[in-house]
Amino acid sequence: MTMIAVQKINPRQYRKLTTVLMLSVWGMGMVIGSLIFLYIGCRLDQILGTEPHFMLGLFILMIFICNVRLYREAKARIKDL
């Protein structure tokens, strides 16, 4: 007969773990989104001959959008605590 030890996770610890996971996902989303917007901006600049205006504009737009969404998510998480 084998015995398995099971450790129960305190709800506060669980919330901390989900918060860390959420921040990791937001970081990866910001990086991937920024790269996609950089690529689209680069292509638009090549087509229209306006280098580096669209590339920088879309990159800054993506960073701004991600930061606003991250702020809203963090504010909602803090409200739940």
KEMI-521645 format. One record per atom (N, C-alpha, C): residue in three letters; x, y, z. Coordinates in pm, whole numbers, plus 50000, padded with zeros to 5 digits. Atoms other than C-alpha are relative to their C-alpha. Layout:
<pts>
ALAXYZ/...
</pts>
This chain:
<pts>
MET500854988350000/MET500005000050000/MET500895012450000/THR499214987850007/THR501405033949903/THR499205011750055/MET500654988149945/MET500675066550074/MET500475012249922/ILE499694987950073/ILE500545099449892/ILE499755011850091/ALA500154988049918/ALA501155131750077/ALA499405011149914/VAL500664989250072/VAL498865159749969/VAL500075012450087/GLN499914987549926/GLN499505195350069/GLN498905009349951/LYS501074990850037/LYS496535218450076/LYS500585014049987/ILE499524986450024/ILE497115253149937/ILE499035009850064/ASN500764989449937/ASN495945282450140/ASN499445009149890/PRO500564991250103/PRO493575304949937/PRO500835012649975/ARG499154988050019/ARG495885334749995/ARG501214996649914/GLN498875004350082/GLN498815315449849/GLN499554997749856/TYR500535002550134/TYR496665305249554/TYR499825013249925/ARG500174986950063/ARG495805341749484/ARG501355005949959/LYS498674995050033/LYS499495350749494/LYS500544993049875/LEU499535007550116/LEU500285323149245/LEU499285004349873/THR500734995750119/THR497535334049007/THR500425014049958/THR499544986550034/THR498775369949027/THR501334999349927/VAL498715001550068/VAL502295359348931/VAL499804994449860/LEU500295005750132/LEU500915338448647/LEU499405010549908/MET500624989550080/MET498785367648529/MET501055009849948/LEU498964990750043/LEU501805390648519/LEU500904993849894/SER499185006850100/SER503805364848325/SER499294999749865/VAL500785000450124/VAL501035361448068/VAL499935013949938/TRP500034986450053/TRP500745399248035/TRP501335003849939/GLY498684996950055/GLY504495402147981/GLY500204993449864/MET499845007050127/MET504485375947708/MET499075006049895/GLY500944993950092/GLY501405391447549/GLY500505013549949/MET499464987150040/MET503075425447547/MET501144998349899/VAL498885002450091/VAL506195411647378/VAL499504995349864/ILE500515005450126/ILE504295391747115/ILE499225010749924/GLY500764989450065/GLY501885420247044/GLY500885010949944/SER499084989750048/SER504725445247013/SER500734995449875/LEU499325005250118/LEU506555422946767/LEU499074999749879/ILE500975000350111/ILE503405418446557/ILE499765014149947/PHE500254986350044/PHE502725455846551/PHE501255006049934/LEU498784995550066/LEU506385462846467/LEU500074994649857/TYR499965006250133/TYR506165438646174/TYR498985006649906/ILE501024993550083/ILE502895453846045/ILE500425014249965/GLY499534986550026/GLY504325488846082/GLY501155000549901/CYS498885000850094/CYS507495478845899/CYS499494997649858/ARG500585002950132/ARG505455464345611/ARG499285012349943/LEU500684987950046/LEU503285495645593/LEU501005010749957/ASP498964990450035/ASP506395517345590/ASP500664996549867/GLN499405004150127/GLN507905497045306/GLN499065002749883/ILE500974997950108/ILE504705499145100/ILE499815014849971/LEU500304985750016/LEU504095536145161/LEU501255008849992/GLY498754992250003/GLY507755547145179/GLY500105010350110/THR500014990449887/THR507345563745519/THR500824994850118/GLU499225006249892/GLU510065546245717/GLU500375010250104/PRO500485009549901/PRO510005544846042/PRO498735004650070/HIS501144993949932/HIS506785564046115/HIS498944989950046/PHE501025009749962/PHE504215535846110/PHE500564989750098/MET499405010049912/MET506615511446274/MET500055005050143/LEU499904994549864/LEU507275533946572/LEU498625003350057/GLY501344996449953/GLY503675546146591/GLY499214987950048/LEU500725012149960/LEU502175511246601/LEU500634993450122/PHE499315005649883/PHE504825499646849/PHE499595007450127/ILE500384991949883/ILE504045528347087/ILE498534997850033/LEU501425002749977/LEU500305522347039/LEU499804986850073/MET500145013249935/MET500675485647136/MET500465000450146/ILE499534998849861/ILE502715493947445/ILE498965007350085/PHE501014992349927/PHE500105519747549/PHE498764991450028/ILE501205008349984/ILE497175495847491/ILE500244989050105/CYS499715010649903/CYS498855467647687/CYS500105005650142/ASN499884994249866/ASN499685490547978/ASN498645003950056/VAL501344996349953/VAL496095503447997/VAL499244987550042/ARG500715012449966/ARG494685468147992/ARG500594993550125/LEU499365005549880/LEU497245456548251/LEU499585007950124/TYR500434991749889/TYR496325485948475/TYR498574996750042/ARG501395003449968/ARG492625477748450/ARG499904986350067/GLU500015013549941/GLU493285441048527/GLU500535000450144/ALA499424998949866/ALA495475449948826/ALA499035007050095/LYS500954992849917/LYS492885474548955/LYS498834990950039/ALA501085009449969/ALA490175447648931/ALA500474989550101/ARG499475009949904/ARG492415422649114/ARG500125005850139/ILE499854993549869/ILE493145447349392/ILE498635001950064/LYS501354998249948/LYS489425454349427/LYS499454986950058/ASP500475012949953/ASP488765416949470/ASP500664995850133/LEU499315003749876/LEU491305414049753/LEU499355007450113/
</pts>
